[in-house]
């Protein structure tokens, strides 16, 4: 492992421990050149998830794009970044566990909306309005009416 301080290529592992609930291994290393210590993380390599966009083009899944969309929907709402990161983690895990290597942007959006609905209804409506690109005020009102109807049946 190349030293981030001096660029020397040899280091020794001083300490190893699990990180991120066993998803990664955190290693403290000591450079054999300058003797400074640094941290590395080791994780299982996963195959990339390809997202099929509306225009049928494909691009690699980028969790930050999804997180940014959720953050915009939750602007000035009482939803922590930790909750949004957990939503993105859950969506990514569900996709990986499905063993599908390609997923539509529509499916990701539906998953995000389902999770947002449980966290913050205003953020859900904001996300849905951008994601679904409501054609007009009536289709937007239909979604709000459906949300209110679901809400009434839960209580």
N, C-alpha and C positions, 0 to 999 in steps of 0.2 A: 504494500500500500504506500503510495507516494506521500511523503510528508508535506503538509500544507505550508510549513514554515520554510524549509530549506530545499525541498524537492527530492531528498534522498529516498531511494526506493525500498529500503529495508526498515521494518519496524517490528517490534515484538508486542504481543497482546499482554497487557498488564491485568485486565479484568474483563469478564464477559458476564452479561446478565440479560434476561428477557426484557423486552420493551413492548409497548402497545399490546398488552394482554397476550404476549407470546407470538405476536405477528412478526416481530423483529428481534434481532439480537443486537444489543448495544455493546460495543467493544471499546475499551480504553487502550490506546496504543502508545508506545514510546518509540520515537525515532532513534534508530541506531547511529544516525549521523550527528544531529544536534541535541539529542536527548530530551527534546520537548515532547509533551504529551498532547494527544488529540483523540477525538472520539469518532468512530465510524459506526454505521448501522448496516446490518446485513438482513435481507429479507428474501422470501421466495420470489422468484421471477414469475410473473404472470403474463399470460398472453394478452396482447392489447384488445380492448373492446372497440369494435368499429361501430360508429353511429351512422345509420342510414337517414339522411336528411330528407326533407319534403321533396326536394328536386331530384331525389334518388342518388345524389352524390354521397360519398362516404368520407368520413374523417374519424380520427382516433378520438375516443371518449376522453374528455378533459374535465376532471372533477371541478377545476376552478371555474369553468364556464357555468356549470350547474350551480355551484356555490354563489357566484356573482348574481345569477338570476334570482336565487332565493333571497340574497341579501337586499337586492333592489325591492323585491316584493315586501320585505320586512322592514323597510326603512321607516324610522320613527314608530316602530311597533315594539312591544315588550318581548322580543324574541332574541335570545342570546346567540352569539356566534357558535357557541358550543352545541346548541340544539341544531343549528343549521348544518354544522359539520357532521353531526350524528346522522341527520337525514341523508346527507350525501354518502356517508359511509354505508348506511343501510341499503341505499339504492345500488351502490357499486357492488356490495356483497350479494344482493339479490340477483343482479345481472350475472356476476361471476358464478354463482351457485346454479344458475339455470343452464350453465354450460353452453349457452349461445354465445358465439363470438361476434355476432352482429345483432344490433338492436335498433329499432327505429327511434328517432327523436320524439315521435309521438308517444311511444311507450314510456320513455324516460319522463316526459312531461306529465303523463297520467300518474306515474308513480310519485312524482314530486307533489302534484296537486293533492293526491290522496293523503300524503303525510302532512302537508301544510294545513289541510282542512282540520286535522286533529290538534294542531298547534295554535293557529291563529286564523280565524275566518276572514278577517280583512286582508291579511297577506295572501290567503288562498284566492280571494276574488281578484286581487291585483295580479297575481301570477297567472290566473286563468284568463284575465282580460288580455294580457300580453301574449300568452301561449296560444290561446284559442283564436285570437284575432277576431273577436266578435264582429260580425258583419254590420250590425246596427244596434241601436239601443234596446230593441225588443229581445234580441238573442242574449244580450247582457242581462236584461231583467229576468229572462227565463232562468238563467243560471242562478241569480240571486234568489228567485222564488223557489227553485229546487233546493238550494242551500237552506232556506228558511223552513221548507217542508221537512227536510231531513232532520233539521235541528228540533222541530216540534215533536217529531216522532221519537227522538232520543230522550226527551224529558217527560 
